[in-house]
């Protein structure tokens, strides 16, 4: 009788321990290695949707904090940084390569945190995948709140047991890596790798709202923009950064002049104001 009672007691303790371990695993999920390229993109989309739905509560820095680890485990950051830099990569020291890779990762995460900031019924869907010379191409579409679909394809590269995103193609044609390489070329030519690293960190700070100054100096801006009047009110750093990133804008203004503009954060409410969208989006972009 005593042995039976003891056996039952041990059995219940073992079951309780197993249940406790199971709850612990639920509380601290382990990220399984994606079995396919589609799984990697699907995992990314799930986190993006979650972040969008809580975007206003999380804020700029909160969205970045939530997305940064997902971006780093979903993207082949080292490969994308190397290809975006181009031939200059071969002459970089190990320390410079590490700094460039880190600043590139911060910039990509900050860009996603900025673009996917709120939810209004958008859908992110993986539609299929097909073999490609460099790995696998995952097909997907992002359906905007107005129902308009945007085709987004992901080039996937196998790394060990998993799949990482090595490039993104908008509308099946525009390569993200090629676009970055074109954008970075001017900075590399004028300022070198240290200038590019600083520029990426500066943009990441602007997009995540971690920059220190409270406003732009309008006189500085007029000098930088060569007389282009933007607005008579304080300028939202996020919106201005998009302006400074317009294709060809760096070539018109000059990289050295752009470096005179310091990162700022004037808050999301100001960034979302209709007046800012009109002054930065219409008058300048059309100029």
C-alpha positions in Angstrom: 0.0 0.0 0.0 2.8 2.4 1.0 4.6 1.6 -2.3 1.5 2.3 -4.3 0.9 5.7 -2.6 4.6 6.6 -3.2 4.4 5.7 -6.9 1.3 7.8 -7.3 2.9 10.7 -5.5 6.0 10.5 -7.8 3.7 10.2 -10.9 1.8 13.4 -9.9 5.0 15.3 -9.2 6.4 14.3 -12.6 3.2 15.4 -14.3 3.2 18.7 -12.5 6.8 19.2 -13.5 6.0 18.4 -17.1 3.1 20.8 -17.1 5.3 23.5 -15.6 7.9 23.0 -18.2 5.2 23.2 -20.9 3.9 26.5 -19.5 7.5 27.8 -19.4 7.9 27.0 -23.1 4.7 28.8 -23.9 5.8 31.8 -22.0 9.2 31.9 -23.7 8.7 30.7 -27.3 11.5 29.2 -29.2 11.7 30.3 -32.8 11.8 27.2 -35.0 14.0 27.2 -38.1 11.8 28.0 -41.1 11.3 24.9 -43.3 11.0 26.9 -46.5 11.5 30.4 -47.8 7.8 30.9 -47.6 7.8 30.2 -43.9 10.4 32.9 -43.4 8.3 35.5 -45.2 5.1 34.4 -43.5 6.8 34.7 -40.1 8.0 38.2 -41.0 4.5 39.2 -42.1 2.8 37.9 -38.9 5.1 40.1 -36.8 4.6 43.1 -39.1 0.8 42.8 -38.8 1.0 42.5 -35.1 3.2 45.6 -34.9 0.9 47.5 -37.2 -2.1 46.7 -35.1 -0.3 48.0 -32.0 1.6 50.7 -33.9 0.1 53.7 -32.1 0.6 52.3 -28.7 4.2 51.1 -29.4 5.3 54.4 -31.0 8.3 54.8 -33.2 10.9 53.3 -30.8 8.6 50.5 -29.6 7.9 49.4 -33.2 11.7 49.3 -33.8 12.3 47.3 -30.7 9.7 44.7 -31.7 10.8 44.4 -35.3 14.6 44.6 -35.1 15.2 41.0 -33.9 12.8 39.7 -36.5 14.5 41.6 -39.3 17.9 40.3 -38.2 16.8 36.7 -38.1 14.8 36.9 -41.4 17.2 38.9 -43.6 20.7 38.0 -44.8 21.9 41.3 -43.5 25.6 40.7 -44.0 25.1 39.7 -47.7 22.8 42.6 -48.4 25.2 45.1 -46.8 28.1 43.7 -48.8 26.2 43.9 -52.1 24.8 47.3 -51.4 28.3 48.7 -50.8 29.6 47.1 -54.0 33.3 46.9 -54.9 34.4 49.1 -52.0 33.6 46.2 -49.7 36.8 44.4 -50.7 39.0 47.2 -49.3 37.2 47.5 -45.9 38.8 46.4 -42.7 37.0 43.8 -40.6 36.0 46.6 -38.1 34.5 48.7 -40.9 32.6 45.7 -42.3 31.1 45.0 -38.9 30.1 48.6 -38.4 28.6 48.8 -41.9 26.6 45.6 -41.3 25.3 46.8 -38.0 24.3 50.3 -39.3 22.6 48.6 -42.3 20.6 46.3 -40.0 19.5 49.3 -37.9 18.5 51.3 -40.9 16.5 48.4 -42.4 14.7 47.8 -39.1 14.0 51.5 -38.6 12.6 51.7 -42.2 10.2 48.8 -41.6 9.2 50.3 -38.2 8.4 53.6 -40.0 6.6 52.1 -43.0 4.5 49.6 -41.1 3.3 52.0 -38.4 -0.5 51.5 -38.3 -3.3 49.1 -39.3 -6.4 49.9 -41.4 -7.3 46.5 -42.8 -4.2 45.8 -44.8 -3.4 42.3 -45.8 0.1 40.7 -46.2 -0.1 37.4 -48.1 2.4 34.8 -49.3 1.0 33.5 -52.6 3.6 30.9 -53.6 7.3 30.2 -54.3 9.3 29.0 -57.2 13.0 27.9 -57.8 15.4 30.6 -58.8 19.1 30.5 -59.8 20.2 32.0 -56.5 17.8 30.0 -54.3 14.0 30.4 -54.1 11.7 33.3 -55.1 8.8 33.7 -52.7 5.8 35.5 -54.2 3.6 37.7 -52.1 1.3 40.7 -52.2 0.5 43.5 -49.8 -3.1 44.6 -50.1 -3.5 48.2 -49.1 -6.4 49.6 -47.0 -8.1 50.7 -50.3 -7.9 47.2 -51.7 -5.0 48.0 -54.1 -2.6 45.0 -54.3 1.2 45.6 -54.4 3.4 42.7 -55.6 6.4 42.0 -53.4 8.8 39.1 -54.2 11.5 37.9 -51.9 14.7 36.2 -53.1 15.6 33.6 -50.5 19.0 32.1 -49.9 19.5 28.9 -47.9 21.8 29.2 -44.9 22.3 26.0 -43.0 18.9 24.6 -42.2 17.0 27.8 -42.8 16.2 30.4 -45.4 17.0 34.1 -45.3 15.9 37.0 -47.4 18.7 38.2 -49.7 16.8 40.7 -51.8 13.3 42.2 -52.3 11.7 43.0 -55.6 8.9 45.5 -55.8 6.4 44.8 -58.6 8.7 41.9 -59.6 11.3 44.2 -61.1 12.8 46.8 -58.7 15.6 45.3 -56.6 16.0 46.6 -53.1 19.7 45.8 -53.1 20.3 47.5 -56.4 18.4 50.6 -55.3 20.5 50.8 -52.1 23.7 50.4 -54.0 22.8 53.3 -56.3 21.8 55.5 -53.3 25.0 54.6 -51.4 27.3 55.2 -54.4 27.3 59.0 -54.1 28.0 58.9 -50.4 30.8 56.5 -50.8 32.3 58.5 -53.6 32.2 61.8 -51.6 32.4 60.7 -48.0 33.8 57.2 -47.9 32.6 54.3 -45.9 32.7 56.2 -42.6 30.3 58.8 -44.1 27.9 56.1 -45.2 27.9 54.4 -41.8 27.2 57.8 -40.2 24.4 58.5 -42.6 22.7 55.2 -42.0 22.9 55.6 -38.3 21.6 59.1 -38.6 18.6 58.0 -40.7 17.9 55.2 -38.2 17.9 57.7 -35.3 15.5 59.9 -37.2 13.1 57.1 -38.0 13.1 55.7 -34.5 12.8 59.1 -32.9 16.1 58.8 -30.9 17.8 61.9 -32.2 18.4 64.7 -29.7 17.6 68.1 -31.3 14.1 69.5 -31.2 13.8 71.3 -34.5 15.6 72.1 -37.7 17.2 75.5 -38.3 15.3 77.0 -41.2 18.3 79.0 -42.4 20.4 75.8 -42.5 17.7 74.1 -44.5 17.4 76.9 -47.0 21.2 76.7 -47.5 21.1 72.9 -47.8 18.1 72.9 -50.2 19.5 75.8 -52.3 16.7 78.2 -51.8 13.8 75.7 -51.9 11.2 77.0 -49.4 9.7 74.0 -47.6 7.6 75.4 -44.8 7.5 78.2 -42.3 6.8 75.8 -39.4 9.2 73.3 -37.7 9.9 70.4 -40.0 9.2 66.8 -39.1 12.4 64.7 -39.2 10.7 61.6 -40.6 9.1 63.5 -43.5 12.3 65.4 -44.3 14.3 62.2 -44.3 12.0 60.8 -47.0 12.6 64.0 -49.0 16.4 63.7 -48.6 16.1 60.1 -49.7 14.4 60.9 -53.0 16.2 59.5 -56.0 18.7 62.0 -57.3 18.2 64.5 -54.5 21.6 63.8 -53.0 23.3 64.5 -56.4 21.4 67.8 -56.7 22.1 69.1 -53.2 25.5 67.5 -52.6 26.4 65.0 -49.8 28.5 67.5 -47.9 25.6 69.9 -47.7 23.3 67.1 -46.5 25.6 66.4 -43.6 25.0 69.9 -42.2 21.4 68.9 -41.4 21.2 67.3 -37.9 18.7 64.6 -36.9 15.6 65.7 -35.0 12.4 64.4 -33.5 9.4 66.6 -33.2 6.8 63.9 -32.5 4.4 61.7 -34.5 1.5 64.1 -34.1 3.4 66.8 -36.0 4.6 64.3 -38.6 1.1 63.3 -39.3 -0.3 66.8 -39.7 -1.9 67.6 -43.0 0.1 70.8 -43.4 3.4 68.9 -43.2 2.2 66.3 -45.8 1.2 69.1 -48.1 4.4 71.2 -47.8 6.9 68.4 -47.9 5.0 66.1 -50.3 3.7 68.4 -52.9 5.6 71.6 -53.1 9.1 70.1 -52.7 8.6 66.8 -54.4 7.1 68.7 -57.4 9.9 71.2 -57.4 
